[in-house]
Structure formats: structure tokens, C-alpha cells
């Protein structure tokens, strides 16, 4: 996985602009396939490492993270929603 932006092919989200859910869902599908067979710790390390790099390089904004969260949240059960919320909080603190 190189970075989140390469998967969507879209420019960064603009404040007040509705996210392109189709691209965000595609991003989730690609990430899901890339993580298949890995344990939770491997997945978390990969996501956080990529997010850190993306934020440092200016390719990943909090709005991008929010779009990702909003696309995945409705598809998850309550335990996974809680975990997603924890991950998003960590990513935004980077």
C-alpha cells in the first residue's frame, strides 16, 4: 500500500464539499483486500504508518480521514464501530 490518495485518484476533500462516497467505498474495498489474512495488529500498524506518512507529506487530511470513517461506519457492527472510532482518533492526533 503506497498511500490512501493513490487508491482514490481524487484530490483532497474541500471544506463544505460533499465526499465522493463511491471513491471512498472503493478505497475501503481495496484496503480490505490488501489486509486479507493479516492479524489486527499488522493491520493497525500498516494503517497508522501509512496515515502518518500521508499526513507528513500533506497527502492525507483530517477531512480525508472523516470521509473514510463516514463511509465505513454504517457497514460495521457496534464492536467494530468502536474500534474504528479509536483508530480514527489516533490518526487525527498524528
C-alpha positions in Angstrom: 0.0 0.0 0.0 1.6 3.3 -1.1 -0.8 5.8 0.2 -4.5 6.5 0.6 -4.7 9.1 -2.2 -3.4 6.7 -4.8 -6.3 4.5 -4.2 -9.0 7.1 -4.7 -7.5 9.1 -7.5 -9.3 12.2 -6.2 -8.0 15.5 -4.9 -8.2 16.2 -1.2 -11.7 17.0 0.1 -12.6 20.6 0.3 -14.4 22.0 3.3 -18.2 22.1 2.7 -17.9 19.8 -0.3 -19.8 16.5 -0.1 -17.5 13.5 -0.2 -17.4 11.2 -3.1 -18.7 8.1 -1.4 -18.2 5.8 -4.4 -14.5 6.5 -4.3 -14.3 6.1 -0.6 -16.1 2.8 -0.8 -13.7 1.7 -3.5 -10.8 2.7 -1.1 -12.3 0.6 1.6 -12.6 -2.4 -0.7 -9.0 -2.1 -1.9 -7.7 -1.7 1.7 -9.8 -4.7 2.8 -8.4 -6.9 0.1 -4.8 -5.7 0.9 -5.3 -6.6 4.5 -6.8 -10.0 4.0 -5.1 -12.7 6.0 -3.3 -10.2 8.3 -4.0 -10.1 12.0 -5.4 -7.0 13.7 -2.0 -5.7 15.0 -0.5 -6.0 11.5 -3.4 -4.1 10.0 -3.3 -1.4 12.7 0.5 -0.9 12.2 0.1 -0.6 8.4 -2.8 1.8 8.6 -1.2 4.1 11.2 2.2 4.0 9.3 0.6 5.0 6.0 -1.6 7.7 7.7 1.5 9.1 9.4 3.4 9.3 6.1 0.4 10.7 4.3 -0.1 13.4 6.9 3.6 14.4 7.0 3.7 14.6 3.2 0.4 16.6 3.0 -1.5 13.9 1.1 -3.9 13.0 3.9 -6.1 15.5 5.8 -8.5 15.1 8.7 -11.3 15.6 6.1 -10.0 12.6 4.2 -10.0 10.6 7.4 -13.5 11.7 8.2 -14.7 10.7 4.7 -13.2 7.2 5.2 -14.8 6.9 8.7 -18.2 8.0 7.4 -18.1 5.5 4.6 -17.1 2.6 6.8 -19.1 3.3 9.9 -22.6 2.2 8.6 -21.2 -1.1 7.5 -19.8 -2.2 10.9 -21.3 -3.8 14.0 -21.0 -2.0 17.3 -17.7 -3.5 18.4 -16.1 -2.7 15.0 -17.5 0.8 15.1 -15.9 1.4 18.5 -12.6 0.1 17.2 -12.9 2.3 14.0 -13.6 5.3 16.2 -10.4 4.6 18.3 -8.3 4.2 15.1 -9.7 7.5 13.7 -8.9 9.3 16.9 -5.3 8.0 16.8 -5.0 9.1 13.1 -6.2 12.6 13.8 -3.6 13.0 16.6 -0.7 12.3 14.2 
